[in-house]
């Protein structure tokens, strides 16, 4: 009985400390978004006007790791991205320009190691290009506003679309719905 009480106490302490770390991480994320938005004159969650910004300009604005994926079509390693298993309720935006891309209710648990969605937030949120790199025949997914590389589209997703938008977390900006944030 005494061991059970000790185990439950330790478990409670662990849960409380993890919750505090998550709250702190969310506050840091909000601060980072504020800094990012002020440093990036092209970032807007409401403006959907097509951007024509040269890579030389993006290189000055974006962190090196974001630039590598967004502009040089790099890929983050599976199961390492910040959103591959995030299940919060909110909207996923392009990290580069703020374009709305996906809603969390379009996300599904995939075993591929990257955030996966079955549908975009609106038809022109993304654009598609043929990608034959690395000897594979794939469909590349680009941001419909800034042409940044987001990931790839596959035909092995769940209903209703059967599509799997396999995205790189580093080029996504997840914003929790305000109603969820207050809970």
LINTACOR-V506103 format. One record per run of one state. SS is the DSSP state (hx for helix, st for strand, lp for the rest). FROM is the first residue (numbers start at 1). TO is the last residue. If there is no record, write none. Layout:
((SS,FROM,TO) (SS,FROM,TO))
This chain:
((lp,1,1) (hx,2,39) (lp,40,54) (hx,55,61) (lp,62,63) (hx,64,70) (lp,71,89) (st,90,94) (lp,95,99) (st,100,103) (hx,104,106) (st,107,108) (lp,109,114) (st,115,117) (lp,118,125) (st,126,131) (lp,132,132) (hx,133,135) (lp,136,137) (st,138,143) (lp,144,148) (st,149,154) (lp,155,163) (st,164,167) (lp,168,168) (hx,169,171) (st,172,176) (lp,177,177) (hx,178,182) (lp,183,183))
